[in-house]
Amino acid sequence: MNKTLQQKNTRYFLIWLPLVLLIGTTLFYFLMSTHAHHMEEEQLELTQENIWNMLATGRETLPFHITGEYDLEKGNPVQADLLHAQRDTSIYYPASKEWVPFKILTEQRLLKGQHYQLTTYISSREITHLVIKVFIADVFVFILLLAAIVIINRKSSGLLWKPFYATMKEVNEYDIIKNESFQLPTQTGIREFDQLNQVITTLIGNVTQAYRNQKQFVENAAHELQTPLAIIRSKLDLLINSPHLTEETASLLADITAANDRLSQMNKNLLLLTKIDNHQFPDQSEINVSVAIDKLLTYYQEYYDGALPQIRKSIQPDIHLYANTSLLEILINNLINNAFVHNLPNGYIHIELDSRSLTIENTGHTIEGATDRLFERFSKGREQSNTTGLGLSLVKRICLIYHFDVSYTYAENIHRITVTFPQS
């Protein structure tokens, strides 16, 4: 699933920043631990130097043993290989009943002709506690820093991308059909978004002008074509009613009239398709599809005057759809008319309607060519058909507008077209 730029940016921060902080925390721990051990060495050596200096100044009253501080012994009680090297040991404290870990260092010197060995102590536990406390404080600071960076990044990203989302809102709400003016802010405070707004404003202005020009051309062309077509039809009617008309001439005039009617219907359908593509049917209302189908069937029965195929109906009452009334009537009319025009003698039409779909089934000749192109413009099931080849194309375009699914199947001279309604 696609994420917003802000979400992706935050995700990268959450992936890489903790890793960087973890590496930094680990490095800090090792540096701090190394420094703590170096501090132990320095303290042990400093204690050694202070005690030797006191002995050298002749302080005979200096005690030879202080628990946890130092041990001063005459002679060589400690092996030579243990001298000058730090060692670990533990001292038991009866008062607290516990063993306390220490670091010790033993040095040997000759004072007043006598060999002395001095062992100094420093508590390892205190150093360990110090390292742990500083490390915990460091982890807490790093976590606080991580949270602060993520929060600040989200807040700053939201502020920085605010002009972009404002632009997207304006573009999404713009409706080219309403013929509204469109102008985005030219000063957003961010140069890149200023340039983006300028480009989008120019682009939408060009698209709007192209839409207006196309719409005007289609309307003018359709209007201008209707006039000569009407004149041709009126002249043909005069010729047909002429008393000197021969049978051969009448046949030719009938063909011309049929072609003229087909051209007029094609002009109307092309204009309708263009209007549909340009979304010039914005008005919508709740339509009773069951009643609309019954009305159309009544009209066909009156028009054909008994020459109809057998009609079978399975129509559930009160099936409602929310759509443009004209477009829905065109869709139903084209489907039913297609079933009548392309039927066989003594054939049948079966119309089935429920809340999920509308299915129209009819007998008919085999489709010539690819059936997957049946809903394209000027595509016909049979080349010798006198139809314009635009009926099912209109059906397809209307289905796309209202997110209906339309499908076609054919088997054993039975054609089936199903329009599936979206389910809420």
Sequence and secondary structure as in RCSB ss.txt:
>XXXX:A:sequence
MNKTLQQKNTRYFLIWLPLVLLIGTTLFYFLMSTHAHHMEEEQLELTQENIWNMLATGRETLPFHITGEYDLEKG
NPVQADLLHAQRDTSIYYPASKEWVPFKILTEQRLLKGQHYQLTTYISSREITHLVIKVFIADVFVFILLLAAIV
IINRKSSGLLWKPFYATMKEVNEYDIIKNESFQLPTQTGIREFDQLNQVITTLIGNVTQAYRNQKQFVENAAHEL
QTPLAIIRSKLDLLINSPHLTEETASLLADITAANDRLSQMNKNLLLLTKIDNHQFPDQSEINVSVAIDKLLTYY
QEYYDGALPQIRKSIQPDIHLYANTSLLEILINNLINNAFVHNLPNGYIHIELDSRSLTIENTGHTIEGATDRLF
ERFSKGREQSNTTGLGLSLVKRICLIYHFDVSYTYAENIHRITVTFPQS
>XXXX:A:secstr
    HHHHHHHHHHHHHHHHHHHHHHHHHHHHHHHHHHHHHHHHHHHHHHHHHHHHTT TT  SEETTTEEEEES
  S GGGTTS EEEEEEETTTTEEEEEEEEEEEEEETTEEEEEEEEEEHHHHHHHHHHHHHHHHHHHHHHHHHHH
HHHHHHHHHHTHHHHHHHHHHHH  GGGT      S  S HHHHHHHHHHHHHHHHHHHHHHHHHHHHHHHHHHH
HHHHHHHHHHHHHHHT TT  HHHHHHHHHHHHHHHHHHHHHHHHHHHHHHHTT     EEEEHHHHHHHHHHHH
HHHHTT   EEEEEE S  EEEE HHHHHHHHHHHHHHHHHT  TT EEEEEE SSEEEEEEE     S GGGTT
STT  SSTT  S S HHHHHHHHHHHTT EEEEEEETTEEEEEEE    
